[in-house]
Amino acid sequence: MTTDRTYELKQPIHGNYHAYYNKRPNAYDTDPRLEQLPQDIFKGKRVLDIGCNEGWLAVDIAQRFSPSKVIGLDLDGDLIAGAWKRRRAVWSLQEPPHKQYAPTEQKVQPSTTKPGQKRKRTDTDLALAKETRPGSPMYFPAALQHMFGPLPIPSSTQGTSSRASHTFPNNMSFYTVDWMAPRDIDMSAEGESTIAGIEREDREGYDVAIAFSITKWIHLHGGDEGLLAFFRKIHTVLRPGGVLLLEPQGWENYAKAKKLTPALSETYKTLQLRPSEFPTLLRDIGFKEIGSYAEEIHKRAILAFKKV
């Protein structure tokens, strides 16, 4: 027997579209939305991607933009399973890391090695070889994965640098969770573990929160108050000076989505807030708008807000 919850997850009533990224011309190109943003916006930052789908955007950020960590959330477990697969697939194409040779201020002594003798490695040599840099994306042909399977994910403690856990592919986590659901509902032990994990991440806080193409669904499910609660929660989990990157769907996009279920249609009738009002709502909550960037996929703007 199909439960209501199973039915919901099989229908994209939360915007949880499967094969969402299949229309992208090249499956391993950087998400074009990221190319519109300041290139240092994620560097060294803790990033939260809410409604991450199959994790393509989150993986792009983790691999190419040097964040300290990326956390992706989606309420659809199948999509999250796809996100973990995406991470491994992209990692399998990446060039192996190289030794990073950086000159030190130590004076190099003249060599006293006699002809025919091997020169001993000095402290300078060892210092030069300490650090590694990540390899370039798209180094191996994608066909290798089909022939031999994906590469294993290295341990976060593997290597010579303590920064291993902050470099791709170890700088990301994915959670199957309804971020806005009440926490007092009954759930399995696995569900409780997931909630504990994301609550721990939330307590640590984020420098950047991403909400791309999800406000319509939160609005239709939670009404005006649900949307306001969503914005307030983002403000709460962001660190001081943290940035919200928001890609809201236009009001004209609600009409088709409301037809998916009678409940959505009923909520739609009660809505008073409009996407054009979101910047004002966010300012009232404690954000300052700091930028707007063109988004070519859906012809929408990406709005940037800073927590003040």
LUMTIMI-612148 format. One line per 3 residues: number of its first residue (from 1); for each residue x, y, z of N, C-alpha, C. Coordinates in steps of 0.02 Angstrom, whole numbers, plus 50000, padded with zeros to 5 digits. Example, Ala and Ser with C-alpha at 12.3 -4.5 7.8 and 13.67 -1.06 7.14 Angstrom:
BEGIN
1 = 50660/49716/50390/50615/49775/50390/50660/49835/50390 ~ 50642/49888/50354/50684/49947/50357/50645/50002/50394
//
This chain:
BEGIN
1 = 50042/49940/50000/50000/50000/50000/50044/50063/50000 ~ 50028/50110/49958/50067/50171/49953/50043/50221/50005 ~ 50089/50244/50048/50071/50293/50098/50070/50363/50068
4 = 50039/50409/50104/50036/50479/50079/50107/50507/50071 ~ 50152/50488/50119/50220/50514/50115/50256/50486/50054 ~ 50247/50421/50040/50278/50392/49980/50253/50425/49917
7 = 50187/50438/49915/50159/50471/49857/50189/50541/49848 ~ 50196/50576/49904/50224/50644/49900/50294/50644/49870 ~ 50335/50596/49892/50403/50595/49868/50409/50571/49796
10 = 50359/50534/49772/50359/50513/49702/50335/50570/49657 ~ 50297/50616/49683/50276/50675/49647/50321/50734/49667 ~ 50337/50777/49621/50383/50833/49637/50347/50890/49673
13 = 50307/50874/49723/50268/50927/49755/50310/50971/49801 ~ 50372/50951/49813/50418/50993/49851/50472/51023/49806 ~ 50463/51015/49741/50515/51036/49695/50571/50985/49690
16 = 50559/50925/49717/50610/50873/49717/50610/50834/49651 ~ 50628/50870/49598/50628/50841/49531/50687/50793/49523 ~ 50672/50734/49497/50725/50687/49479/50747/50704/49408
19 = 50811/50691/49394/50840/50709/49329/50836/50784/49316 ~ 50839/50823/49370/50834/50896/49365/50890/50925/49321 ~ 50949/50894/49325/51007/50922/49290/51019/50890/49222
22 = 50975/50847/49200/50988/50811/49137/50990/50856/49076 ~ 50961/50915/49080/50961/50960/49022/51025/50999/49016 ~ 51070/50992/49064/51133/51028/49059/51174/50999/49001
25 = 51199/51042/48955/51234/51017/48896/51293/50971/48912 ~ 51334/50991/48960/51391/50950/48981/51382/50934/49055 ~ 51378/50871/49071/51363/50850/49140/51416/50870/49190
28 = 51476/50888/49166/51530/50904/49213/51554/50976/49207 ~ 51516/51018/49174/51531/51090/49174/51511/51119/49241 ~ 51543/51173/49261/51523/51210/49321/51453/51238/49311
31 = 51413/51235/49364/51346/51264/49361/51352/51337/49340 ~ 51319/51357/49286/51327/51426/49261/51305/51479/49311 ~ 51262/51462/49359/51243/51510/49410/51302/51530/49452
34 = 51347/51484/49465/51405/51499/49506/51453/51546/49471 ~ 51454/51543/49406/51501/51585/49368/51481/51659/49371 ~ 51419/51673/49391/51396/51742/49396/51414/51774/49464
37 = 51434/51733/49511/51446/51757/49579/51519/51777/49589 ~ 51534/51819/49639/51603/51835/49655/51643/51771/49669 ~ 51701/51764/49639/51737/51701/49641/51764/51683/49710
40 = 51768/51731/49756/51793/51716/49823/51738/51709/49875 ~ 51675/51707/49852/51620/51708/49900/51617/51645/49943 ~ 51644/51590/49917/51641/51526/49954/51708/51507/49985
43 = 51761/51542/49968/51828/51521/49989/51836/51521/50065 ~ 51854/51463/50092/51864/51456/50164/51800/51458/50205 ~ 51742/51454/50173/51678/51464/50208/51641/51398/50220
46 = 51598/51399/50271/51550/51345/50281/51487/51363/50242 ~ 51466/51317/50199/51412/51331/50152/51355/51283/50163 ~ 51294/51309/50166/51234/51269/50172/51194/51274/50108
49 = 51180/51217/50076/51139/51215/50015/51073/51182/50032 ~ 51020/51223/50037/50954/51199/50058/50915/51178/49996 ~ 50890/51115/49996/50857/51089/49937/50907/51074/49883
52 = 50958/51035/49900/51016/51025/49856/51003/50978/49798 ~ 50945/50943/49797/50930/50896/49744/50985/50842/49741 ~ 51012/50828/49683/51063/50776/49677/51134/50803/49687
55 = 51139/50863/49716/51202/50887/49740/51251/50915/49689 ~ 51228/50927/49627/51275/50951/49576/51304/51019/49595 ~ 51262/51064/49617/51286/51131/49637/51333/51125/49696
58 = 51314/51087/49747/51355/51079/49807/51423/51049/49790 ~ 51424/50999/49747/51487/50968/49728/51531/51017/49689 ~ 51500/51056/49645/51538/51107/49608/51573/51154/49657
61 = 51536/51177/49707/51565/51224/49755/51621/51190/49794 ~ 51609/51129/49818/51658/51094/49859/51723/51081/49821 ~ 51717/51066/49756/51777/51050/49717/51813/51111/49690
64 = 51776/51161/49667/51806/51214/49627/51815/51281/49663 ~ 51783/51290/49722/51783/51356/49752/51814/51358/49822 ~ 51848/51305/49843/51889/51302/49904/51851/51321/49968
67 = 51790/51296/49980/51758/51308/50045/51789/51263/50098 ~ 51777/51280/50161/51800/51235/50214/51753/51174/50219 ~ 51688/51185/50207/51641/51129/50207/51577/51150/50172
70 = 51545/51102/50139/51479/51113/50107/51431/51061/50136 ~ 51373/51084/50158/51321/51040/50185/51260/51045/50140 ~ 51239/50989/50111/51182/50988/50067/51123/50953/50100
73 = 51063/50983/50095/51002/50956/50125/50949/50945/50072 ~ 50913/50890/50077/50854/50879/50037/50809/50829/50073 ~ 50743/50837/50066/50698/50791/50100/50687/50726/50063
76 = 50713/50721/50002/50705/50662/49961/50768/50618/49967 ~ 50761/50560/49999/50818/50517/50009/50850/50491/49946 ~ 50810/50480/49894/50837/50458/49830/50882/50511/49799
79 = 50863/50574/49806/50905/50628/49780/50970/50633/49819 ~ 50966/50624/49885/51027/50627/49925/51074/50568/49908 ~ 51045/50510/49895/51087/50453/49873/51122/50471/49808
82 = 51085/50506/49763/51115/50529/49701/51170/50580/49713 ~ 51162/50621/49765/51213/50672/49781/51279/50639/49802 ~ 51274/50587/49844/51335/50552/49864/51368/50520/49803
85 = 51329/50493/49756/51356/50463/49695/51389/50517/49652 ~ 51358/50575/49649/51385/50631/49611/51454/50650/49637 ~ 51461/50655/49703/51526/50672/49733/51579/50622/49710
88 = 51563/50558/49714/51612/50507/49697/51628/50508/49622 ~ 51577/50520/49580/51588/50522/49508/51634/50579/49489 ~ 51623/50638/49518/51665/50697/49503/51735/50687/49530
91 = 51741/50658/49589/51807/50643/49618/51846/50596/49572 ~ 51812/50548/49542/51845/50499/49500/51873/50528/49436 ~ 51849/50587/49416/51875/50621/49356/51932/50668/49372
94 = 51943/50683/49436/51990/50735/49454/52062/50710/49450 ~ 52106/50755/49429/52177/50740/49426/52203/50724/49496 ~ 52247/50675/49505/52275/50661/49571/52311/50722/49599
97 = 52311/50731/49665/52344/50789/49694/52420/50788/49682 ~ 52449/50848/49678/52520/50855/49667/52554/50883/49729 ~ 52618/50869/49735/52657/50902/49787/52662/50976/49772
100 = 52654/51016/49823/52658/51089/49816/52727/51110/49840 ~ 52768/51132/49795/52836/51153/49814/52837/51229/49824 ~ 52848/51249/49885/52851/51320/49901/52920/51335/49930
103 = 52954/51385/49905/53021/51400/49931/53017/51424/50003 ~ 53067/51405/50042/53072/51428/50111/53126/51481/50116 ~ 53130/51513/50174/53180/51565/50185/53246/51535/50208
106 = 53246/51469/50218/53308/51437/50241/53362/51441/50187 ~ 53421/51460/50206/53476/51466/50157/53500/51397/50137 ~ 53506/51386/50072/53529/51322/50046/53605/51320/50046
109 = 53634/51271/50081/53706/51265/50085/53734/51235/50021 ~ 53794/51255/50002/53825/51225/49942/53832/51150/49949 ~ 53823/51116/49894/53826/51043/49896/53898/51019/49905
112 = 53907/50970/49949/53973/50940/49960/53974/50868/49934 ~ 53924/50851/49895/53919/50783/49869/53973/50770/49818 ~ 54008/50714/49826/54060/50696/49779/54029/50663/49718
115 = 54063/50666/49661/54037/50634/49601/54023/50560/49613 ~ 53965/50537/49591/53946/50467/49599/53908/50453/49663 ~ 53906/50503/49710/53868/50495/49772/53799/50526/49765
118 = 53750/50494/49800/53683/50523/49802/53681/50578/49854 ~ 53650/50635/49835/53645/50690/49883/53591/50675/49935 ~ 53606/50685/49998/53558/50673/50051/53504/50726/50050
121 = 53442/50705/50067/53387/50753/50070/53396/50798/50131 ~ 53389/50862/50122/53397/50910/50176/53331/50929/50206 ~ 53332/50967/50261/53272/50993/50292/53233/51036/50243
124 = 53270/51072/50201/53237/51114/50151/53197/51072/50102 ~ 53226/51017/50080/53191/50973/50033/53126/50947/50064 ~ 53130/50927/50127/53071/50900/50161/53018/50954/50169
127 = 53039/51016/50184/52991/51070/50192/52956/51084/50127 ~ 52993/51080/50072/52963/51095/50007/52910/51045/49987 ~ 52917/50984/50011/52872/50931/49989/52814/50918/50037
130 = 52805/50961/50086/52755/50949/50138/52683/50956/50113 ~ 52670/51006/50072/52601/51022/50053/52583/50993/49985 ~ 52519/50980/49977/52495/50956/49912/52441/51004/49888
133 = 52430/51005/49823/52375/51045/49795/52329/50998/49759 ~ 52263/51013/49759/52216/50969/49724/52228/50971/49649 ~ 52211/50915/49617/52219/50911/49545/52163/50947/49508
136 = 52171/50954/49443/52122/50989/49402/52060/50945/49392 ~ 52000/50976/49390/51940/50938/49373/51944/50912/49301 ~ 51904/50861/49288/51898/50835/49220/51965/50814/49190
139 = 52005/50779/49229/52071/50756/49206/52065/50689/49170 ~ 52027/50643/49200/52018/50577/49170/51955/50576/49126 ~ 51956/50537/49073/51895/50530/49031/51839/50497/49071
142 = 51778/50521/49060/51720/50492/49095/51711/50418/49079 ~ 51736/50396/49021/51728/50326/49001/51763/50279/49049 ~ 51815/50303/49085/51851/50259/49131/51806/50233/49187
145 = 51758/50276/49210/51713/50253/49262/51667/50198/49237 ~ 51646/50203/49175/51603/50151/49146/51642/50086/49137 ~ 51706/50091/49124/51747/50032/49113/51770/49999/49178
148 = 51790/50040/49226/51822/50014/49286/51787/50031/49351 ~ 51735/50073/49347/51701/50094/49408/51732/50155/49438 ~ 51697/50189/49485/51724/50250/49516/51781/50235/49564
151 = 51821/50286/49578/51876/50279/49625/51850/50282/49697 ~ 51885/50251/49744/51864/50256/49815/51878/50326/49841 ~ 51838/50346/49890/51848/50410/49923/51903/50404/49974
154 = 51954/50447/49973/52009/50441/50022/51986/50461/50091 ~ 52020/50434/50141/52005/50453/50210/52021/50526/50221 ~ 51981/50559/50263/51993/50630/50277/52058/50641/50316
157 = 52086/50587/50345/52148/50594/50382/52208/50571/50341 ~ 52195/50551/50278/52248/50527/50235/52288/50585/50207 ~ 52353/50577/50203/52395/50629/50174/52437/50665/50226
160 = 52475/50714/50205/52522/50748/50250/52493/50810/50281 ~ 52436/50834/50257/52410/50898/50281/52350/50889/50326 ~ 52346/50928/50379/52288/50926/50423/52227/50956/50390
163 = 52236/50988/50332/52180/51019/50296/52144/50970/50251 ~ 52161/50905/50256/52130/50856/50212/52054/50855/50217 ~ 52028/50866/50277/51955/50864/50286/51921/50926/50257
166 = 51960/50976/50237/51932/51038/50209/51944/51042/50134 ~ 51965/50987/50103/51975/50986/50031/51931/50931/50001 ~ 51912/50942/49939/51869/50894/49904/51905/50828/49896
169 = 51871/50771/49906/51798/50762/49916/51777/50756/49989 ~ 51822/50771/50037/51806/50761/50107/51774/50822/50140 ~ 51765/50875/50102/51739/50937/50131/51663/50944/50120
172 = 51627/50888/50119/51555/50893/50110/51518/50839/50147 ~ 51454/50855/50163/51408/50807/50193/51339/50820/50164 ~ 51299/50766/50159/51231/50771/50136/51184/50741/50188
175 = 51125/50771/50196/51076/50747/50244/51007/50744/50211 ~ 50973/50687/50224/50903/50682/50204/50861/50708/50261 ~ 50834/50768/50253/50798/50800/50308/50751/50854/50282
178 = 50693/50860/50313/50649/50917/50301/50670/50970/50352 ~ 50708/51018/50329/50740/51066/50374/50690/51106/50414 ~ 50630/51116/50387/50580/51157/50421/50529/51116/50461
181 = 50535/51049/50461/50487/51008/50497/50499/51013/50572 ~ 50445/51008/50613/50454/51007/50686/50495/50948/50708 ~ 50534/50955/50760/50580/50903/50782/50549/50855/50834
184 = 50485/50866/50852/50455/50824/50904/50413/50767/50875 ~ 50419/50755/50809/50381/50701/50779/50419/50635/50788 ~ 50381/50579/50788/50412/50514/50796/50454/50498/50733
187 = 50511/50467/50744/50553/50449/50687/50596/50389/50705 ~ 50626/50358/50655/50669/50300/50665/50735/50322/50696 ~ 50773/50271/50718/50839/50286/50746/50883/50320/50695
190 = 50878/50299/50632/50916/50330/50578/50896/50403/50570 ~ 50830/50416/50574/50806/50484/50569/50831/50528/50626 ~ 50831/50500/50686/50855/50537/50744/50930/50554/50736
193 = 50968/50507/50708/51039/50519/50697/51050/50574/50647 ~ 51008/50574/50594/51013/50627/50543/50997/50695/50573 ~ 50944/50698/50612/50925/50761/50644/50980/50786/50690
196 = 51009/50739/50728/51064/50759/50773/51123/50787/50733 ~ 51135/50757/50674/51191/50780/50633/51179/50850/50606 ~ 51119/50863/50579/51107/50928/50549/51100/50981/50604
199 = 51074/50963/50661/51070/51012/50716/51140/51031/50740 ~ 51186/50983/50739/51255/50998/50757/51286/51046/50706 ~ 51272/51033/50642/51297/51079/50590/51267/51148/50598
202 = 51202/51152/50613/51168/51216/50621/51198/51256/50679 ~ 51213/51220/50734/51241/51255/50792/51310/51284/50776 ~ 51348/51250/50734/51414/51276/50715/51407/51338/50672
205 = 51352/51342/50635/51337/51401/50595/51367/51398/50525 ~ 51344/51444/50482/51366/51445/50412/51386/51515/50392 ~ 51431/51519/50344/51450/51583/50316/51409/51601/50255
208 = 51385/51550/50220/51344/51560/50160/51286/51510/50161 ~ 51226/51534/50148/51168/51490/50140/51140/51500/50070 ~ 51127/51444/50036/51102/51446/49967/51030/51422/49967
211 = 50985/51461/49937/50915/51441/49929/50896/51455/49857 ~ 50913/51408/49813/50900/51416/49742/50836/51378/49723 ~ 50789/51414/49695/50728/51384/49667/50688/51342/49717
214 = 50683/51365/49779/50644/51327/49828/50592/51369/49865 ~ 50596/51435/49860/50549/51477/49899/50476/51464/49879 ~ 50464/51451/49816/50395/51437/49794/50366/51377/49831
217 = 50406/51325/49839/50382/51263/49869/50372/51272/49945 ~ 50417/51308/49976/50409/51321/50048/50347/51365/50059 ~ 50337/51413/50015/50280/51458/50020/50214/51420/50011
220 = 50211/51376/49961/50149/51339/49948/50134/51287/50002 ~ 50184/51261/50035/50172/51212/50088/50160/51245/50155 ~ 50197/51299/50169/50193/51328/50236/50154/51393/50240
223 = 50132/51419/50183/50097/51482/50183/50144/51540/50197 ~ 50115/51599/50207/50157/51658/50221/50199/51650/50283 ~ 50168/51621/50336/50205/51613/50398/50262/51563/50391
226 = 50249/51510/50352/50302/51460/50341/50362/51490/50304 ~ 50348/51533/50256/50402/51566/50220/50442/51613/50266 ~ 50406/51651/50306/50440/51695/50353/50483/51656/50403
229 = 50456/51599/50426/50494/51557/50472/50557/51531/50439 ~ 50553/51515/50375/50611/51492/50337/50665/51547/50334 ~ 50646/51607/50318/50694/51662/50315/50724/51676/50384
232 = 50683/51672/50436/50709/51684/50504/50759/51630/50524 ~ 50745/51568/50505/50790/51514/50523/50858/51523/50488 ~ 50856/51543/50426/50919/51556/50391/50958/51610/50427
235 = 50924/51663/50447/50957/51717/50483/50988/51691/50548 ~ 50954/51645/50582/50978/51618/50645/51041/51577/50636 ~ 51044/51535/50584/51101/51489/50576/51160/51522/50541
238 = 51150/51579/50510/51207/51614/50479/51249/51648/50533 ~ 51313/51646/50525/51358/51682/50569/51353/51757/50555 ~ 51375/51799/50601/51375/51871/50587/51412/51887/50522
241 = 51380/51927/50480/51410/51942/50415/51399/51889/50363 ~ 51363/51835/50381/51350/51781/50333/51306/51805/50276 ~ 51308/51767/50221/51275/51787/50159/51221/51736/50140
244 = 51163/51760/50123/51109/51720/50094/51108/51732/50019 ~ 51113/51679/49979/51105/51683/49907/51037/51654/49890 ~ 50993/51697/49865/50922/51679/49856/50904/51684/49782
247 = 50875/51630/49756/50849/51630/49687/50774/51616/49691 ~ 50733/51667/49701/50661/51655/49709/50626/51646/49641 ~ 50578/51599/49640/50537/51593/49580/50485/51650/49579
250 = 50467/51671/49519/50417/51724/49512/50347/51699/49529 ~ 50303/51747/49545/50235/51730/49564/50199/51692/49508 ~ 50215/51707/49446/50182/51673/49390/50196/51598/49389
253 = 50250/51577/49422/50267/51505/49424/50227/51466/49475 ~ 50191/51501/49519/50152/51467/49571/50090/51432/49541 ~ 50062/51461/49488/49997/51438/49462/49999/51365/49442
256 = 50052/51344/49408/50057/51275/49387/50071/51229/49446 ~ 50114/51250/49492/50133/51208/49548/50074/51194/49594 ~ 50029/51241/49602/49973/51233/49649/49927/51176/49627
259 = 49929/51156/49563/49884/51105/49537/49906/51034/49554 ~ 49966/51027/49584/49991/50961/49599/49950/50925/49652 ~ 49925/50961/49702/49883/50931/49753/49829/50981/49774
262 = 49773/50956/49799/49721/51001/49825/49746/51045/49882 ~ 49790/51016/49924/49816/51054/49981/49856/51115/49958 ~ 49897/51106/49907/49935/51162/49881/49889/51215/49852
265 = 49837/51193/49819/49789/51240/49790/49754/51281/49843 ~ 49737/51249/49898/49705/51285/49953/49752/51335/49986 ~ 49814/51315/49996/49863/51361/50025/49874/51421/49979
268 = 49877/51408/49915/49887/51461/49865/49836/51517/49873 ~ 49774/51499/49888/49720/51548/49895/49731/51595/49954 ~ 49771/51572/50003/49780/51612/50064/49841/51658/50061
271 = 49883/51650/50010/49946/51686/50008/49936/51760/49995 ~ 49967/51800/50038/49965/51873/50030/50033/51901/50008 ~ 50087/51867/50027/50153/51891/50009/50170/51872/49938
274 = 50210/51914/49906/50232/51902/49837/50308/51903/49835 ~ 50338/51866/49787/50411/51865/49782/50443/51933/49776 ~ 50408/51981/49746/50436/52048/49740/50445/52082/49807
277 = 50410/52056/49858/50415/52084/49926/50470/52051/49968 ~ 50501/51998/49943/50550/51961/49983/50607/52005/50008 ~ 50636/52049/49966/50690/52091/49992/50669/52133/50052
280 = 50608/52160/50051/50584/52199/50108/50576/52156/50169 ~ 50549/52096/50161/50541/52049/50217/50609/52032/50247 ~ 50658/52020/50206/50724/52001/50230/50758/52060/50266
283 = 50747/52120/50242/50775/52178/50277/50744/52185/50346 ~ 50678/52172/50352/50645/52176/50416/50671/52123/50465 ~ 50693/52066/50438/50718/52012/50480/50789/52026/50504
286 = 50827/52064/50465/50895/52080/50485/50947/52068/50431 ~ 50927/52072/50369/50972/52064/50312/50980/52131/50276 ~ 51036/52137/50242/51048/52194/50198/51064/52168/50128
289 = 51028/52193/50078/51041/52170/50010/51107/52198/49986 ~ 51150/52154/49959/51217/52175/49940/51233/52162/49866 ~ 51186/52131/49830/51200/52119/49760/51145/52081/49725
292 = 51146/52085/49659/51099/52048/49617/51137/52024/49556 ~ 51129/51960/49539/51168/51930/49485/51121/51896/49436 ~ 51136/51902/49372/51094/51872/49320/51099/51796/49322
295 = 51043/51763/49312/51041/51690/49311/51012/51670/49244 ~ 51053/51638/49202/51034/51626/49132/50992/51564/49121 ~ 50992/51517/49169/50955/51454/49158/50880/51466/49156
298 = 50854/51497/49209/50783/51510/49213/50765/51583/49205 ~ 50816/51623/49185/50805/51695/49175/50780/51729/49239 ~ 50810/51708/49295/50793/51738/49360/50855/51770/49390
301 = 50845/51816/49436/50901/51848/49471/50920/51808/49532 ~ 50984/51807/49548/51009/51782/49612/51022/51843/49656 ~ 50987/51846/49712/50993/51902/49758/51039/51884/49816
304 = 51083/51929/49833/51130/51917/49889/51112/51963/49947 ~ 51107/51934/50007/51090/51972/50067/51141/51955/50122 ~ 51161/52006/50159/51209/51997/50213/51174/52004/50280
307 = 51191/51958/50326/51163/51963/50394/51197/52020/50430 ~ 51156/52066/50457/51184/52124/50492/51161/52124/50565
//
